[in-house]
Amino acid sequence: MLDRDGWRALPVGGHETTRRHAVIASGSNAAPDHLGQKFKDYDHLLDQPVYVTRATLHEFDAVYSAHFSHYGSIPATLAHAPGAQANVFVTWLTDAQLDRVHETEAVGTNYDFAHLHDIHLAIEDGTILNAVHAYLSRRGCLSREGRPVPLSSCQTDGRQWTAMSQCEVLNYARSLIAPGEAKDDFIKAGIDSPALRAKRTNELTKSALPHGWQTLIFLS
């Protein structure tokens, strides 16, 4: 849990659910320091804690999105993955906290805020959710040989696709877009130039794959 005093361990089942939005964190939003940074100048929103719980999401995997972030990485999204069970996290957010996270997620540009239905999400305290919110990439899923590319940092049982680390996936993207450019130069150029970053993202989206889950509603 995160509040004004910082992070501390949350006992299993110690989170609040009343008037909270359950949002899957499949990438960096599951990292305490990264999520905490979103509230660095908004600590008044932490009068009520942000809760983060472990969970297992069936029939999905955490994969790379077909776009570059402003800080140089290739972010995550979710893809339908038959037979897979992905170890993810769920953030439990108040209305005001959710509004703040929206501001940091480029909703309407790189991500849609969606409501997934007919899913099986097992929270670590034994609770089963059949519907939940998630940020899904508007750019689609990064494609390698016609398949999504999972995050090696996300442990998934029953995974059928080849996973990559962040370093590996950046090298892969560089090989597609600028094969003759040094890796560090490639990353720095994308950080320094929003126009170049947008152009490179457009290149990745040409072969991007859909998320593949049909029962969802895009809320924003």
N, C-alpha and C positions, 0 to 999 in steps of 0.2 A: 504494500500500500504506500501511496505517496501523499503527504500532506505538507503543511508549512515547515515541518521539522525535517523533511527529507524522506528517504526511503527506509522502510523496515520490513522484516518478514511478516507475511500474512498467514495466520493459521488456516489450515484447510477448513472451508466453510465459514470463515470469519468475515466474508464480504457482505455488503448490503446489496439487495436487488430492487427494493422498492423505489420507484421513480428513477430508475437507472436504465440506461441504454447499454445492452450487451453488444460489444463490437469486437469482432475477431481481429487480432493483431497477428499477421502472418509474417511480418518483416521487422523493420527497425522499431516499430511502435511497441514491440515487446521488450525492448532494451530499456532498463530503468533510466540510464543517463539520457538517452535520446528522448524518451517520453517526458522526463523531467524538464528537459530543455524547452519544451513547448510551453511550459508554465513558468519559465524563469522570471518574466516580468508581469506575471498574472497570478501571483501567489494568493490573491484574494479568492481565486477560484478553488483554492485548496483548503478552504475552511471546512469543506467536506472532502474527505480523502478520495483519491482515485484508487480503485481496487483493480488488481490484475490477478487473474487466476489461470492455472494450467488447464488445458482441455485437449480432447482428442476429437478431431473432425474427420468423420468417415466419408469416403468417396471423393475426397479432395486432396490436392497437394499445394504447397507453397512454391510458386514458380516466379521467374523473373518477368517483369513487365517489359514491353517493347518501348521503353523510353529512358532517357537519362535524367537524373536529378540535377538540381542546381549546384550540388556539392560534389558532383562527379561520379556518383555510383549509378548502378542500374537497380531500381527498387523492385519490391515484390508485389505480387498479386496472388489470387487464387485461381486454380483451374480444376475442373471436374476430372477426377482420376479414378476410374472404376477399380475397386478392390483395395484402394489405398486408405491408410489411417494416419493422418498427419498430426503430429504433436504441435499444437498452436497455443496461443494465449488469448484470453478474453479480457478486454478492458470494460469496466463497469463505470459509466460516466453519467453525471448529472446533465441537465439540459445545457447549462452554461459551459461546462467542461467540453461537451460535445461540440458546441459552437466554436470553441477555441481550437479544438483539434481539426475541425473543418477548415479553418483558416490556414492551417499548416499543411494540408493535404492536397492543395491545388484542385479542390472539388470543382468540377465543371471544365477543367483544363486537362489534367492528367488522370483524375480519378472521378468515378461516380460513387455516391453513397447509396448502397443497395440493401434491400431486405431479402435475405435468402430464405426460401420456404422449403418444406419437405426434406430437411436435412437431419442428420443425427450427430449432435454435438454433445459429447460426454464431458461435463465439468468434473474436476478432480474430486469434488465432494459427493459425486454420484448422481447429481442432477443431470437430466437429459433435456436438451433444448431441441425443438424441431423447427425453429425459426430464429434468425439472428441477423444483426447488421454486419456489413463489411464494406471496406473501400475496395472497389474493383477498378482495375486500370481501364481507362477509356481507349488506351492505345492497343489493348489486346495483350496476349502472352507472347513473349519472345520465342521465336521458332529456331530450332536447330534440327536439320534433317526432317522437317515436317512435324516435329514434336516439341512440346513445351520443355523448358529447362528448369528443373527444380533447384531449390537452394540446398546446398550441402549442409548448411548450418541448421536446417530444419530436419529433425529426425522423423522419418515417415516409414511405417511398416507397409509392405506390399507395393513399394514403389517400382514402377516399370520403366521410368525414364531416367536418363543419365543426368545426375546432379552435377553442379559446378559451384565452386566458391566464387566470391565476388571478384577476386583477382582473375580467375579463369574466365568468367563470363565477360569481363571487360576486355581481356585479350581476344576473346571470340568476336565481340562486337568490333574491336579495332581491325581484326582480320577481314571483316566484311566491308568496313567503311573506309579505312585508311591503312591498308596493310603495310605500307612502307614507313609509317610514322612510329617513332619510339613511344612506348607505353606511357611514360610520364608526361611526355609532350602532348599526347593524345588526350589524356585526362585533363591536364591544365588548360588546354585550348577550349575544351567544352565547358569548363567552369568559368573561364574568362569571357566567353562570348555567348550570350543568350541566343543570338541569331544562328551561330554554328551549332549550338546544342539542339535547337529546334530542327535544323536541317538534318542532323544526324538521327534525331528521333523519327523524323519522317521516313528515313531510309529503313529503320528497323520496323516501322509499322507496315511497310509494303508486304512483308511476309508474315505478319503477326497472326496468331491463332485466336479464336474465340474462347471464352471461358468455359463454354460447354454445359452450363447448368441452366435449365429452361425455366424453373420456377423461382423467379426473382422479380422484384419490383425496384426500379431505379427511383430513388426519392429525390436526388439532386445531383 
